Amino acid sequence: MLSGLASAIEPSQITAVVNTGDDTIMHGLHVSPDLDTVTYTLAGMINPETGWGLSGETWSAMEQLRAYSGNRLGWFNLGDKDLGTHLYRTTRLAEGASLSQVTAEVARRWGVRVRLLPMSDSRVETRVLVKDEQGTTEDIAFQEYFVARRHSVEVAGVRFAGVEEATAAPGVIEVIEQADEIVICPSNPIVSIGPVLSTGGIGEAVASRRDDCVAVSPIIAGRALKGPADRMLAELGHEPSVIGVARMWAPYASTLVIDEADRALADQVEASGMRPVVAPTVMSGTAESTALAMIVLQAARR
């Protein structure tokens, strides 16, 4: 979605506020998965085979780590080139730089013209309460749920540790207040967008601009194209459809872009409090992403 927007309008006119609830300390390094994926994608350097990490990557460091540990370590795969990003971020943070400053420095290194802001410079950690077949629950870090356990376990709850004390990163509230249009991108409502809206008054700022905010549904015909969003919605008591998405986003956005496969549900989306816009939302390439971006921008301006 962000790549499409950057193709549709001048990239320097765009600010992306990015989830950092997925951030983790791995092998002593501060890893910011969402920030890095956004950066590499906008730089045209994302690994096309994985959808994360850098293209042309090698894995020698992880192979050695797994060999040393008998495969106990190395389950969170970090490529050799990608490690340079994490080494730099960790060093700069130790020197006293903020995550916002480091994010801008990394973006400049890759020539990214979109302004990237972490949702907060404070630590907010997404924690997942998972339940096994016997009904026993366990509170684990998001990366253990998503990567180590391959999001195959039932989710009984999600919380954002540290969110009560966290403040929005510098510039985040101001850009929301001043933006011409606001777009909630089609990502997991609970663990990708949820942490952002829960942090430091960001949700309230977005809600105050509801008339200028458009959301794009990550659910198409009851399924997520990627990741566990549909299962997570159902497990946490939400309807895993565009109707469930509309009920979640109605306080924040006035318009919901839904796929043509969900055209028959448009009236129910409207009854949930959002204006439905029906469009092709499967972004299989640059042309499709740009076309959807134009539809989203037109919907916001309307």
Legacy VTK file of the C-alpha trace (Angstrom):
# vtk DataFile Version 3.0
C-alpha trace
ASCII
DATASET POLYDATA
POINTS 302 float
0.000 0.000 0.000
2.750 2.406 0.937
4.679 1.608 -2.240
1.540 2.354 -4.228
1.065 5.689 -2.490
4.702 6.572 -3.159
4.113 5.834 -6.838
0.880 7.808 -6.970
2.133 11.029 -5.356
5.442 12.672 -4.504
7.041 10.423 -1.834
8.298 13.362 0.207
4.649 14.331 0.811
4.049 11.062 2.670
4.723 10.266 6.314
4.437 6.668 7.476
3.860 6.022 11.181
5.124 2.496 11.733
4.381 -0.127 14.374
7.258 -0.878 16.764
5.387 -3.284 19.024
7.114 -6.107 17.109
10.579 -4.779 18.036
12.746 -7.277 19.837
16.229 -7.769 21.232
17.757 -10.696 19.373
21.322 -11.844 20.121
21.893 -8.502 21.840
20.722 -6.507 18.809
17.732 -4.173 18.590
15.633 -5.459 15.682
12.752 -3.357 14.308
11.045 -5.725 11.845
8.280 -3.418 10.598
10.522 -0.371 10.232
13.079 -2.432 8.322
10.500 -4.065 6.047
9.021 -0.661 5.181
12.486 0.799 4.560
13.699 -2.045 2.371
10.417 -2.138 0.440
10.478 1.587 -0.360
14.149 1.283 -1.336
13.283 -1.503 -3.779
15.565 -3.871 -1.862
13.073 -6.155 -0.123
13.730 -9.880 -0.464
11.056 -11.030 -2.956
11.231 -14.627 -1.740
10.488 -13.891 1.906
8.732 -10.501 1.934
11.189 -9.374 4.620
14.933 -8.809 4.774
17.159 -7.781 1.883
17.321 -9.144 -1.630
20.437 -11.098 -2.551
20.856 -12.062 1.084
23.194 -14.722 2.477
22.817 -16.574 5.779
26.307 -17.542 6.920
26.044 -15.953 10.375
22.792 -17.779 11.172
24.183 -21.068 9.863
27.141 -20.742 12.217
24.886 -19.787 15.121
22.667 -22.808 14.595
25.713 -25.067 14.279
27.184 -23.749 17.563
23.898 -24.134 19.446
22.599 -27.365 17.953
19.736 -25.372 16.399
18.658 -23.991 19.785
19.442 -20.488 18.516
18.922 -18.931 15.116
15.176 -19.514 14.823
14.776 -15.780 14.136
16.522 -15.579 10.779
18.728 -12.520 10.255
20.583 -12.242 6.964
24.233 -11.239 6.795
23.507 -7.882 5.151
20.472 -7.257 7.339
22.675 -7.708 10.408
24.466 -4.501 9.472
21.233 -2.562 9.986
20.694 -4.060 13.437
24.315 -3.532 14.449
24.071 0.120 13.437
20.731 0.672 15.197
21.937 -0.968 18.393
25.155 1.048 18.427
23.400 4.361 17.810
20.806 3.683 20.500
23.619 2.857 22.935
25.232 6.183 22.003
22.061 7.974 23.084
20.276 8.479 19.768
16.513 8.016 19.750
14.777 5.395 17.635
13.312 8.238 15.547
16.787 9.577 14.806
18.157 6.159 13.906
15.145 5.427 11.693
15.782 8.640 9.744
19.467 7.778 9.394
18.724 4.286 8.090
16.146 5.668 5.649
18.654 8.204 4.302
21.228 5.468 3.767
18.727 3.680 1.505
17.559 6.825 -0.277
14.000 6.553 1.049
12.138 9.821 0.492
9.023 8.933 2.469
9.304 10.250 6.018
9.357 7.265 8.372
8.408 7.659 12.022
8.276 4.940 14.655
5.059 5.137 16.627
7.125 5.817 19.749
10.701 6.178 20.922
9.619 4.393 24.091
9.536 0.623 24.379
6.107 -0.864 23.694
6.085 -4.658 23.445
3.281 -6.668 21.902
2.623 -9.716 24.083
0.392 -12.596 23.006
-1.539 -14.840 25.366
-1.629 -18.231 23.652
-3.615 -21.319 24.571
-2.690 -24.937 23.973
-4.998 -27.906 23.344
-5.358 -28.501 27.094
-6.499 -24.910 27.615
-3.304 -23.834 29.366
-2.397 -20.225 28.626
1.038 -18.680 28.266
2.098 -15.056 27.828
4.802 -14.864 25.145
6.547 -12.216 23.050
5.066 -11.511 19.640
8.082 -12.839 17.736
7.912 -16.135 19.594
4.247 -16.423 18.577
4.734 -15.260 15.000
8.124 -16.757 14.072
9.101 -19.468 16.555
5.602 -20.984 16.760
4.640 -19.918 13.211
1.407 -18.340 14.548
-0.067 -21.843 14.717
-1.337 -21.640 18.306
-4.668 -20.210 19.424
-4.626 -16.628 20.680
-6.527 -15.887 23.878
-5.439 -12.267 24.292
-3.093 -9.503 23.162
-1.608 -6.713 25.258
0.912 -3.941 24.668
3.355 -3.871 27.550
4.570 -0.371 28.380
1.921 1.413 26.341
0.517 3.286 29.344
3.806 5.133 29.867
4.759 5.502 26.192
4.496 8.778 24.314
4.138 9.208 20.590
7.425 9.793 18.779
8.243 13.432 17.976
6.230 14.651 15.015
3.634 11.865 14.991
0.719 13.786 16.530
1.574 16.913 14.555
1.618 15.114 11.207
-1.742 13.478 11.953
-3.226 16.866 12.817
-1.818 18.523 9.685
-2.152 15.775 7.052
-4.484 16.321 4.113
-5.477 12.647 4.164
-4.883 9.763 6.567
-4.733 6.140 5.429
-4.985 3.090 7.670
-3.173 0.495 5.602
-4.424 -3.091 5.142
-2.524 -4.811 7.902
-3.474 -6.909 10.916
-5.914 -4.721 12.893
-4.919 -6.170 16.253
-1.119 -6.536 16.260
0.019 -4.224 13.430
-2.374 -1.263 13.607
-3.549 -1.817 17.177
-0.255 -0.923 18.871
0.001 2.310 16.889
-3.497 3.496 17.752
-2.984 2.544 21.416
0.170 4.608 21.904
0.520 8.118 23.275
-2.677 9.728 22.007
-2.238 8.546 18.402
-5.634 6.864 18.318
-7.339 9.972 19.663
-5.555 12.144 17.089
-6.664 9.869 14.245
-10.229 9.757 15.570
-10.313 13.566 15.588
-9.569 13.455 11.836
-12.104 10.696 11.129
-13.692 12.490 8.179
-10.297 12.633 6.437
-9.307 9.044 7.204
-9.704 6.058 4.885
-8.990 2.466 5.911
-8.295 -0.428 3.563
-9.572 -3.821 4.672
-6.913 -6.510 5.170
-9.653 -9.163 4.971
-10.952 -10.302 1.590
-13.841 -12.781 1.389
-13.258 -13.704 5.015
-9.556 -14.423 4.620
-6.277 -12.604 5.134
-4.037 -12.783 2.072
-1.015 -13.017 4.350
-0.531 -13.772 8.037
-2.945 -14.797 10.792
-5.230 -11.739 10.887
-8.393 -13.684 10.031
-7.766 -16.383 12.631
-6.712 -13.846 15.252
-9.857 -11.788 14.729
-12.035 -14.874 15.167
-10.098 -16.143 18.189
-10.484 -12.781 19.926
-14.224 -12.529 19.293
-14.325 -10.321 16.206
-16.064 -11.240 12.984
-13.319 -12.211 10.491
-14.785 -10.244 7.600
-14.961 -6.712 6.273
-17.887 -6.235 8.662
-15.692 -7.033 11.643
-13.003 -4.714 10.280
-15.582 -1.940 9.820
-16.739 -2.274 13.416
-13.132 -1.912 14.609
-12.222 1.014 12.367
-15.474 3.009 12.537
-14.263 5.232 15.417
-11.145 6.184 13.429
-12.069 6.306 9.735
-15.159 7.364 7.839
-14.471 5.232 4.753
-13.509 1.582 4.274
-12.156 0.314 0.966
-13.271 -3.291 0.469
-12.498 -5.776 -2.262
-14.875 -6.589 -5.118
-15.251 -10.062 -3.592
-17.059 -8.392 -0.664
-19.369 -6.187 -2.727
-22.438 -7.962 -1.300
-21.400 -6.860 2.215
-21.209 -3.143 1.378
-24.585 -2.387 2.967
-23.532 -4.063 6.212
-20.271 -2.097 6.196
-22.337 1.078 5.888
-24.605 -0.080 8.723
-21.463 -0.462 10.844
-20.798 3.257 10.437
-18.385 3.442 7.497
-18.853 4.463 3.877
-17.872 1.474 1.722
-15.803 1.905 -1.435
-15.589 -1.243 -3.563
-12.372 -1.709 -5.549
-9.781 -4.311 -6.551
-7.604 -4.493 -3.440
-5.260 -7.403 -4.211
-1.911 -5.696 -4.819
-0.096 -8.277 -6.932
2.258 -5.746 -8.505
3.228 -2.095 -8.846
0.395 -1.261 -11.240
-2.228 -2.728 -8.898
-0.722 -0.996 -5.849
-0.655 2.369 -7.603
-4.210 1.975 -8.880
-5.468 1.160 -5.392
-3.533 4.101 -3.963
-5.291 6.457 -6.390
-8.678 5.062 -5.341
-7.793 5.483 -1.666
-6.657 9.077 -2.170
-9.788 9.930 -4.161
-11.940 8.404 -1.425
-10.172 10.478 1.216
-10.549 13.709 -0.746
-14.227 13.017 -1.296
LINES 1 303
302 0 1 2 3 4 5 6 7 8 9 10 11 12 13 14 15 16 17 18 19 20 21 22 23 24 25 26 27 28 29 30 31 32 33 34 35 36 37 38 39 40 41 42 43 44 45 46 47 48 49 50 51 52 53 54 55 56 57 58 59 60 61 62 63 64 65 66 67 68 69 70 71 72 73 74 75 76 77 78 79 80 81 82 83 84 85 86 87 88 89 90 91 92 93 94 95 96 97 98 99 100 101 102 103 104 105 106 107 108 109 110 111 112 113 114 115 116 117 118 119 120 121 122 123 124 125 126 127 128 129 130 131 132 133 134 135 136 137 138 139 140 141 142 143 144 145 146 147 148 149 150 151 152 153 154 155 156 157 158 159 160 161 162 163 164 165 166 167 168 169 170 171 172 173 174 175 176 177 178 179 180 181 182 183 184 185 186 187 188 189 190 191 192 193 194 195 196 197 198 199 200 201 202 203 204 205 206 207 208 209 210 211 212 213 214 215 216 217 218 219 220 221 222 223 224 225 226 227 228 229 230 231 232 233 234 235 236 237 238 239 240 241 242 243 244 245 246 247 248 249 250 251 252 253 254 255 256 257 258 259 260 261 262 263 264 265 266 267 268 269 270 271 272 273 274 275 276 277 278 279 280 281 282 283 284 285 286 287 288 289 290 291 292 293 294 295 296 297 298 299 300 301
